[in-house]
Amino acid sequence: MNGEAAADDGEKGGEDMTQSAVEESAVAQNTALEDTAPKNPVPDAVRDPDRAVIAAKEQAENFPVALRVLPRRVREDLGAFYTFARYVDDLGDEYAGDRIAALHDVDADLDRLASGATPLLEPVRGLARLTARVPIDPFHNLVAANLMDQHKPRYATFAELVSYCKLSADPVGRVVLYIAGQATEQNIADSDAVCTGLQVIEHLQDVAEDYRAGRIYLPREDLTAFGVTERDLAGGHADEDLKALLRWEAGRAAVLVGRGVPLTKRLRGWAKPAVIGYVAGGRATLAALRRADYDVLAATPKPTTGATLRAAAGVFLGRRR
């Protein structure tokens, strides 16, 4: 065998080895991705949720994310995120099968999305339009919050509740900031405070509904301090002790939501009216709680359109409360 032939054979051998290595790597990657496939597939109604149902729920929310005044692409981005968030909440609250297994399947599908593979679940596939701008962590955190709901129906302290809100609420504001390209450290800090405050307000509205579902988001230390028992939450009306407790928690929430005023002053473009809308929704709901004298057991206080518009004007003008 002459030198040229040997060289040719060596090159071919190298090419064969390279091709073999590529094929083995591809097989390994495909096997890894197959391992992340849902092991307990959810029904079609949950796997591919009804868009009309999701749209109706969005309209019922206090703080809908896809505000009509926003540019079309932004509405579509936020709509994709809302679809995912609503989907995860529905799995955690309404799915009749194994909720924990289904939520873990969502986590695995998020890993598929992050790896560059095509997700198997339609709401996760919808996030593909966002992942170039939004890190995967906020989506995982929403799943983690719903997993927590499956085994933790009570919270001992307000600090413990805030830790839950970091998973269940703060990701919403962070996604908005990332989509807007304005996720600075200070903006994220203020947004986290606002979102936690909004979550606390929602808990105050839904005391009766949550109690019927077996959950209590009023911290145990505060229930004890105000002389309120769990049985008091089952009544048809809130007594004075419970009203005093709710008033206290509402004050905490108002301070947190107030962080939205300096935040909106720093924001630019469509993010400014969007966040003004969130903050205004929270303040209008606090006003509704006050009008109802904090009797959240008789009916769920809801903000009026007029109250929300007045609150939005106050945020725009820089009023802290």
N, C-alpha and C positions, 0 to 999 in steps of 0.2 A: 504493500500500500504506500503510495507516494505521499508527500507532505500535504499537497493540496487536497487529496482525497481524505486524508486524516482530518484535515481542518474542516472539510465539508461535513464529514460524519460527526465531528465534535459539535459543529453548529446545529446540525439536525437533532443531535441528542439533547443539546441544551434547549432547543425549541420544544422538543417533546416533553422534557421535564417541566419547562415553564407552563406549557399547555396543561399538563397533568396537575400542576399546583393550582392553576386557575380553576380547573374543574372541581378539584377537591374543596377549594375555598368556597366556590359557589354552592356546592352540595351542603357544606357545613352551615353556610348562611341560611339557605332555604330550610334546613332542619331546625335551626334556631328560631326562625320566624314561625315555622309550623308549631313549635312548642308554645308560642305565645297565643295561638288560636284559642278562642273561647272554648272551654271544656264543658260548660253548661249553657249552650246557646239559649238566648231568651226568645220568647215568641215574636212573631213578625210585628205585632202591634207595638212592641217595645224596641225591637231591633231596628225597625223602620217606622218611627212614630208618625202619627197623623199630623200633617202640617197645620191643618185647620184647628185642631185641638190646641196645638202649641201657640198658634196666633191668638186664640181666645184667651189662653192663660196669660199671654204677654199683656193683653189689654187690661186684664184684671189686676196686674201687678201695680203696686204703689209707685215703683220707680222703673218703668219700662226702659230697656236699654236702647231700642231702635227708634229714637225720637224722630218724628216725621220731618223735622226741620233740617235734619242732617243730610249731607250729600249721599247720593244713591249708593256709591261704593261703601261708604262708612256704614250705612244702614244694613247693607248686605253682610259686611264683616261682623257687626254687632249681632245681627240676626243669626249668623252661624254660631256665634258664641252662645247666644241665648238658647238656641235649640239644644246645644250640648248641655248647658247648665240645667235646663228644664228636664232634659232626658235623665240626667244623673239624679236629680231630685225625685223624679217620678219612680225611678228604680228603688231609691232608698225609702220612699214613702208609700208607694202604691203597688209595686210589683208583688204578685201573689206567690211567686216561687221563691227560690233561695236568693235573697237579696244580696247577701255577702258574696256568694259565688258570682252573681251577675256583676256586681261592682268591681270585683277583682278582674273579671273579663274586660271591663272598660279600661282598667289600669293597663292590662296587657295590650289592649288595642292602641292605647296612647303610646306605649313603647314601640309598637309597630310603626306608628306615624313618625315618631322621633327618629327611627332608624332609616326612614326613607321608603319603607314598604307601604303598600296600600292597606289601610285599615279595613276590618271586616264589618264594623258597625257604622251605619249610615251617619249618625250624628258626629262620630269621630272623624269620618272622612270629610265632613264639612269644615273641620278645623284646618285642613290642608292649606287653605287660602291665607291662614294667619301665621303659620309656624315660621315663616321667614322673618317675621317681625316680633313674634311673641314667644317667649321661652315655654317649654312644656310644663314647668312646675305649677303654674296656677291651675292648669286643668287637672293635674294629679291631686292638688290640694282639695279641689271640690269633691273629688271621689273620696278622699280621706275623711272629709267632714261627714259625708253620708255613711261611710263605714263606722265612724264614731257614733252616729245616731243609732246604729243597730245594737250597741252594747252600753251606751252611756246616756241614760235618760235624765240624769240629775247632775247639777254642778254645785260644788261646795262653796266656792268663792267667786267674786266678780272677776278676779284675775284668771281663774280657770275658765270662766265663760269667754273672756277676751281671747284666750288661747284657741278656743273653738272657733271664734269669729275670724281668727287669722286664716283658718282653713275654709270656712263656709262663706265669708263675705269679702274679705280683703282681696281675694283674687279677681273679683269683678272690676274693682277700680284699677288694679294693676293692668289687666288686659286692655282696658280703655286707654290708659296712658301709653302702653306699648304700641297699640294701634295708631295712636296719635303721634308717636315718635317723641314723647315728652316725659319719659319715665326716668326723671332725675331722682336723686336720693331724697331731696326735700319733698318733691311732688309725691313720691311713693309714701313717705311718712305721713303726710297730711291726708292722702287718699285712704290709707289704711285706717286712720282715725275716723274719717267720715263713714267708711263702709262698716266698721264695727258699730258706730253709732246707729246707722240705719238698721243693722241687724238687731240691735237691742230694741229699737222702736218697734220693729216687726214682732219681736217676741212679746212686747207689752200688749200690742193689739191682739195677739193670738193666744193669750193665756188660756182661755177656755178651750179652744180647739186643740192646743198642744196637750192640755191636761187629759182631754178625752182620748188622745192618741198615746197616752202613757208617758208624756215628756213634760218636764218642768224646767224652764230656762231662767226662772228667778233664782238667784243664788241662795243656797241653804242658809248661809250666814246672815243674809238680809231678811229672809223669812223669819228666822229666829229673833233678830233684832227688833222687828216690827210686830212680833207676836202673831204671825200668820202661820197657820198650819196648812198642810196639803189639802185637808178636807175643806178648808175655806175656799179653795179654788173650784169646788164642785157646785157651789151655790148658784142661784139665779141672779144674784146681785152681789157686787163687791161691798164688803163692809168697810168701815172707816179705817181699820188697820191696813187692809189690803190697798185701799186707795192711797194711804200715806206711803206705803211701800212703792207703789207704781209711780207716784209723784217723785219720789226720790230717784228711782231708776231713770225716769224721764229727764230729770235734771242732769244726770250723768251723760245720757245720750245727747242732750242738747249741746253740752260742752264739746263732745267729740265731733258732732256734725258741724259745729262752729268753725272747726279747722278748715272747712271747705271754702270759707270766705277768702283767706289769703291764697289758697290754692287756685281759686278761679281767677284771681288777679294776675297770677303768673302764667296761666294757660293762654294759648293763642288758637286761632282758627276754630274749627267745629268743636274742639274739646271744651272750650269755655261754656257755650250754651248747654252742652251735654251735662257737664258736672254741675252747673247752676241748676239744671233740672233735677238732678239727684238730691242736692242739698235742699232745694225748695220742697221736694216731695217729703223729705224727712221732717222739715219744719212744719209743713201743713198738717202732717199726721200728728205731730206733737200738739198742734192747736186743736185738732179733732179730739185728742185724748182729754185735753183740758175742758173742751165744751161738753164732753160726756161725763165730766167730773170723775174720770178714771174708772167708771163702772164698765169695765171691759167684759164682765160676765153677762150683762144684760144684752149687749150687742157689740159687734166689732166696730169701733170708731173708724170712719173713713173720711179722708180730706175731700173738700169740694174743689171744683175747678177754680173758682174764684180765690179760694184760700191759697191754692198752689201758685196761682199767678201773682198774688200779692207777696207771697214768700219769695218767689223768683225775683221780683223787683227789689226786695230787701237785700237779697244776696248780691244782686248786681250793684246795688248802691253801697255795699260794703258793711252792712249791719251785722254785727257779730251774734246777735240773738234775735 
